[in-house]
Amino acid sequence: MSVSSKPIAIIAGVGPGTGAAIARKFAATYPVVLLSRNPDTYTPIVDAINQSGGQAMGISTDVSDSKSVKAMVEKVKYEHGNTVKCAAAIFNASGAFVRKPFLELTEEVLDASYAGSVKGSFLFAQATLPLLLWSTTAPPPPTHPPTLIFTGATASVKGSALFAAFATMKFALRALAQSLAREFGPKGVHVAHAVIDGVIDIPRTQSYGLPKEAKIDPEAIADAYWHLHTQPKTSFTWEIDIRPGVERW
């Protein structure tokens, strides 16, 4: 156990793109806890942060499983102390992405989408909000308001054809974020939702054939999230949308 008095940042859904960029950005200020079901996903990022002088740990977590999420919190408290404070919690995980005609969708696809986006965000928020609230009351006062950020998508606000399952779950995640913002903003926790409206420039999208200027830089998303985190209580932003200048919307 390496108990630290510094507040931490918890990031769910860490991979080689957006999650990694967010982890690096927040690791410049806080010890970070990176969550993913597969250790192979977060291990290279954890190692890189630790080797560069930051402090990171990874925990294999299925955010759609309440027992797994509870075990994650217990491990965080074991490593950082029972009175650990959370400066930022970021839900970057997502359910299954399926682009298919509605009449070809299966119940299994619906369940997979629901588990990752809706149930996962619900459980993650319930697990991290007590730590965020603790940051608002336990001395010393936080440098920036404790922040809970949800990563959304174009489908969060636009139910396009062939995206019935994905849009349904992203709409639900956005509704959760909005409700939490209204409940916990007055208590000092900044809850925000980000609409990522476009293709992100990550290795998986290299085959799409899009020019660089038509894709979103994950480092820029991380910068936007940090900006949300550093907003004072007098100017909370609930929703931000991020897209390339050439994106049609």
Legacy VTK file of the C-alpha trace (Angstrom):
# vtk DataFile Version 3.0
C-alpha trace
ASCII
DATASET POLYDATA
POINTS 249 float
0.000 0.000 0.000
1.350 3.411 -1.006
-0.999 5.910 0.652
-0.876 9.362 -0.926
-2.448 12.557 0.363
-2.907 13.793 -3.193
-6.327 13.511 -4.813
-6.543 11.050 -7.666
-8.155 10.838 -11.091
-10.035 7.695 -12.149
-10.470 7.017 -15.853
-12.682 4.223 -17.183
-12.266 3.035 -20.746
-8.536 3.426 -21.287
-7.146 2.415 -24.641
-4.468 3.582 -27.085
-6.462 6.638 -28.220
-8.637 9.005 -26.231
-8.305 7.161 -22.917
-4.513 7.215 -23.114
-4.461 10.916 -23.958
-6.760 11.735 -21.035
-4.647 9.597 -18.714
-1.445 11.383 -19.696
-3.053 14.806 -19.336
-4.415 14.208 -15.841
-1.303 12.280 -14.737
0.675 15.510 -15.053
-1.151 16.705 -11.914
-2.712 13.701 -10.162
-1.998 10.037 -9.505
-4.241 8.236 -11.996
-6.193 4.998 -11.805
-6.858 3.476 -15.221
-9.699 1.012 -15.752
-10.244 -1.509 -18.509
-11.360 -5.110 -18.623
-8.158 -6.235 -20.342
-4.836 -5.471 -18.589
-3.096 -5.491 -21.966
-5.029 -2.334 -22.777
-3.882 -0.189 -19.861
-0.493 -1.725 -18.959
1.578 0.126 -21.617
-0.011 3.429 -20.589
0.546 2.784 -16.871
4.174 1.855 -17.533
4.795 4.933 -19.669
3.333 7.302 -17.075
5.317 5.743 -14.233
8.541 5.768 -16.262
8.067 9.461 -17.053
7.779 10.412 -13.372
4.016 10.229 -12.926
2.033 7.871 -10.737
-0.388 5.416 -12.331
-1.999 2.108 -11.567
-4.293 -0.054 -13.645
-7.199 -2.145 -12.406
-8.987 -4.770 -14.486
-12.598 -3.668 -14.178
-15.850 -4.518 -15.901
-17.856 -1.337 -15.366
-21.088 -3.184 -16.156
-20.556 -5.535 -13.189
-21.343 -4.070 -9.773
-19.048 -6.541 -7.985
-16.156 -5.621 -10.266
-16.738 -1.907 -9.722
-16.965 -2.378 -5.952
-13.711 -4.354 -5.982
-12.097 -1.512 -7.939
-13.046 1.010 -5.260
-11.714 -1.265 -2.536
-8.393 -1.595 -4.358
-8.180 2.167 -4.863
-8.704 2.686 -1.129
-6.147 -0.002 -0.310
-3.550 1.711 -2.487
-4.381 5.349 -1.690
-6.023 5.150 1.741
-9.605 4.982 2.967
-9.854 8.773 2.975
-8.682 9.137 -0.621
-10.201 12.077 -2.476
-11.080 12.006 -6.155
-10.327 15.142 -8.162
-11.718 13.822 -11.428
-13.610 10.761 -12.640
-13.938 10.250 -16.377
-16.228 7.705 -18.008
-14.747 7.031 -21.434
-16.090 3.485 -21.763
-18.822 2.519 -24.203
-21.101 -0.326 -25.108
-20.969 -2.267 -28.346
-20.876 -0.108 -31.480
-23.103 -1.662 -34.123
-24.171 -0.054 -37.403
-26.959 -2.247 -38.721
-30.572 -2.023 -39.983
-32.979 -2.002 -37.050
-34.774 -5.222 -38.079
-31.434 -7.048 -38.080
-30.540 -6.040 -34.528
-30.670 -8.733 -31.870
-31.477 -8.670 -28.204
-27.865 -9.636 -27.533
-26.646 -6.477 -29.286
-29.071 -4.379 -27.271
-27.918 -5.970 -24.019
-24.245 -5.424 -24.884
-24.863 -1.774 -25.735
-26.873 -1.267 -22.550
-24.278 -2.935 -20.337
-21.350 -0.824 -21.478
-22.959 2.583 -21.859
-25.952 2.742 -19.512
-25.312 0.286 -16.695
-21.591 0.994 -16.822
-21.976 4.758 -16.522
-24.541 4.323 -13.737
-22.283 2.057 -11.674
-19.189 4.162 -12.321
-20.969 7.323 -11.204
-22.315 5.682 -8.048
-18.828 4.426 -7.200
-16.937 7.671 -7.801
-19.376 10.352 -6.636
-18.796 9.636 -2.918
-15.062 10.192 -3.493
-15.770 13.366 -5.469
-18.123 14.673 -2.784
-15.525 13.909 -0.132
-13.154 16.199 -2.034
-15.575 19.085 -1.608
-15.691 18.808 2.192
-12.427 17.307 3.450
-9.592 19.806 4.011
-7.645 21.150 2.306
-10.047 22.585 -0.281
-9.508 21.307 -3.834
-7.533 23.357 -6.336
-10.247 22.726 -8.915
-13.849 21.579 -8.405
-14.152 17.764 -8.355
-15.254 16.758 -11.834
-17.218 13.881 -13.361
-17.031 13.744 -17.163
-18.899 11.422 -19.536
-17.709 10.818 -23.091
-20.589 10.912 -25.550
-20.804 10.761 -29.331
-22.696 12.109 -32.307
-25.308 9.483 -31.447
-25.868 11.167 -28.075
-27.906 13.885 -29.751
-28.698 12.488 -33.220
-30.350 9.129 -33.792
-29.221 8.437 -37.341
-30.460 5.556 -39.476
-28.732 2.228 -38.720
-27.640 3.453 -35.266
-30.751 2.518 -33.264
-28.991 0.510 -30.546
-25.975 2.802 -30.221
-28.025 6.009 -30.211
-30.482 4.639 -27.659
-27.682 3.989 -25.194
-25.817 7.237 -25.872
-29.040 9.222 -25.400
-29.477 7.445 -22.056
-25.911 8.219 -20.966
-26.451 11.887 -21.820
-29.681 11.931 -19.796
-27.849 10.463 -16.808
-25.129 13.093 -17.087
-27.697 15.878 -17.268
-29.572 14.608 -14.228
-26.370 14.258 -12.213
-25.214 17.732 -13.224
-28.423 19.194 -11.830
-28.206 17.174 -8.621
-24.526 17.454 -7.803
-23.539 20.813 -9.292
-25.063 22.658 -6.312
-23.025 20.353 -4.068
-19.773 21.424 -5.708
-19.194 18.564 -8.162
-18.873 19.600 -11.796
-20.631 17.023 -13.996
-20.093 17.406 -17.740
-20.957 15.565 -20.950
-18.808 15.711 -24.085
-20.268 15.117 -27.550
-17.384 13.756 -29.628
-18.805 14.488 -33.074
-16.464 12.893 -35.566
-13.817 10.252 -36.185
-10.978 10.250 -33.656
-7.431 10.015 -35.009
-6.325 6.706 -33.496
-4.624 3.621 -34.995
-7.960 1.871 -35.557
-9.195 4.662 -37.843
-6.091 4.868 -40.044
-7.760 2.658 -42.659
-10.708 5.048 -43.038
-8.850 7.085 -45.633
-9.707 10.431 -44.042
-7.259 13.349 -44.166
-5.683 14.472 -40.903
-7.818 17.614 -40.698
-11.020 15.536 -40.872
-10.248 13.610 -37.670
-10.257 14.676 -34.020
-6.916 14.718 -32.220
-7.274 12.707 -28.962
-4.799 15.057 -27.278
-7.186 17.938 -28.048
-10.025 15.998 -26.412
-7.832 15.563 -23.326
-7.107 19.306 -23.322
-10.859 20.029 -23.475
-11.495 17.677 -20.555
-8.791 19.385 -18.530
-10.383 22.745 -19.304
-13.714 21.427 -18.009
-11.990 20.222 -14.859
-10.367 23.581 -14.165
-13.526 25.689 -14.568
-14.507 27.498 -11.357
-17.844 26.881 -9.675
-19.102 30.167 -11.084
-18.869 28.921 -14.680
-19.579 25.205 -14.990
-20.100 23.916 -18.528
-22.494 20.998 -18.649
-22.041 20.006 -22.285
-19.298 20.563 -24.813
-19.199 19.366 -28.419
-15.938 18.654 -30.203
-15.642 18.171 -33.973
-13.263 18.879 -36.859
-13.939 22.115 -38.704
-14.775 20.180 -41.850
-17.315 17.900 -40.143
-20.886 18.213 -41.452
-23.384 18.633 -38.640
LINES 1 250
249 0 1 2 3 4 5 6 7 8 9 10 11 12 13 14 15 16 17 18 19 20 21 22 23 24 25 26 27 28 29 30 31 32 33 34 35 36 37 38 39 40 41 42 43 44 45 46 47 48 49 50 51 52 53 54 55 56 57 58 59 60 61 62 63 64 65 66 67 68 69 70 71 72 73 74 75 76 77 78 79 80 81 82 83 84 85 86 87 88 89 90 91 92 93 94 95 96 97 98 99 100 101 102 103 104 105 106 107 108 109 110 111 112 113 114 115 116 117 118 119 120 121 122 123 124 125 126 127 128 129 130 131 132 133 134 135 136 137 138 139 140 141 142 143 144 145 146 147 148 149 150 151 152 153 154 155 156 157 158 159 160 161 162 163 164 165 166 167 168 169 170 171 172 173 174 175 176 177 178 179 180 181 182 183 184 185 186 187 188 189 190 191 192 193 194 195 196 197 198 199 200 201 202 203 204 205 206 207 208 209 210 211 212 213 214 215 216 217 218 219 220 221 222 223 224 225 226 227 228 229 230 231 232 233 234 235 236 237 238 239 240 241 242 243 244 245 246 247 248
